[in-house]
Amino acid sequence: MKAFRLLSRTKLYWGLLLICLIGALTSPMTSTGKNIFLSYGNLTDV
């Protein structure tokens, strides 16, 4: 029951983590092979 309660209280963080993970995995690459989503300028905008 404690695990479910902890998951319930932190579901917003899990959702944010999932969105960031999907963004990092599906983001296109630059011509130099770097992930656009993980670039410094983009992360400060997110």
C-alpha positions as a Markdown table, in Angstrom:
| # | Residue | x | y | z |
|---|---|---|---|---|
| 1 | Met | 0.0 | 0.0 | 0.0 |
| 2 | Lys | 2.9 | 2.4 | 0.7 |
| 3 | Ala | 4.3 | 1.9 | -2.8 |
| 4 | Phe | 1.0 | 2.8 | -4.4 |
| 5 | Arg | 0.6 | 5.8 | -2.1 |
| 6 | Leu | 4.1 | 7.0 | -3.0 |
| 7 | Leu | 3.4 | 6.5 | -6.7 |
| 8 | Ser | 0.2 | 8.4 | -6.4 |
| 9 | Arg | 1.9 | 11.3 | -4.7 |
| 10 | Thr | 4.6 | 11.6 | -7.3 |
| 11 | Lys | 2.7 | 10.9 | -10.5 |
| 12 | Leu | 3.2 | 14.5 | -11.8 |
| 13 | Tyr | 7.0 | 13.9 | -11.6 |
| 14 | Trp | 6.7 | 10.5 | -13.4 |
| 15 | Gly | 4.6 | 12.2 | -16.1 |
| 16 | Leu | 7.3 | 14.9 | -16.6 |
| 17 | Leu | 10.0 | 12.2 | -16.7 |
| 18 | Leu | 8.1 | 10.3 | -19.3 |
| 19 | Ile | 7.5 | 13.3 | -21.5 |
| 20 | Cys | 11.3 | 14.2 | -21.3 |
| 21 | Leu | 12.2 | 10.6 | -22.1 |
| 22 | Ile | 9.9 | 10.5 | -25.1 |
| 23 | Gly | 11.2 | 13.8 | -26.3 |
| 24 | Ala | 14.8 | 12.7 | -26.0 |
| 25 | Leu | 14.2 | 9.4 | -27.8 |
| 26 | Thr | 12.1 | 10.8 | -30.7 |
| 27 | Ser | 14.0 | 14.1 | -31.3 |
| 28 | Pro | 15.8 | 14.5 | -34.6 |
| 29 | Met | 19.6 | 14.8 | -34.8 |
| 30 | Thr | 21.6 | 17.8 | -36.0 |
| 31 | Ser | 24.1 | 17.5 | -38.9 |
| 32 | Thr | 26.8 | 16.8 | -36.3 |
| 33 | Gly | 24.8 | 14.0 | -34.7 |
| 34 | Lys | 23.7 | 15.7 | -31.6 |
| 35 | Asn | 20.2 | 15.3 | -30.2 |
| 36 | Ile | 18.2 | 18.5 | -30.7 |
| 37 | Phe | 16.0 | 18.0 | -27.6 |
| 38 | Leu | 19.0 | 17.5 | -25.3 |
| 39 | Ser | 20.8 | 20.7 | -26.5 |
| 40 | Tyr | 21.4 | 23.3 | -23.9 |
| 41 | Gly | 19.3 | 26.0 | -25.5 |
| 42 | Asn | 16.3 | 23.7 | -25.9 |
| 43 | Leu | 16.4 | 22.4 | -22.3 |
| 44 | Thr | 16.3 | 25.9 | -20.9 |
| 45 | Asp | 13.2 | 26.6 | -23.0 |
| 46 | Val | 11.5 | 23.5 | -21.7 |
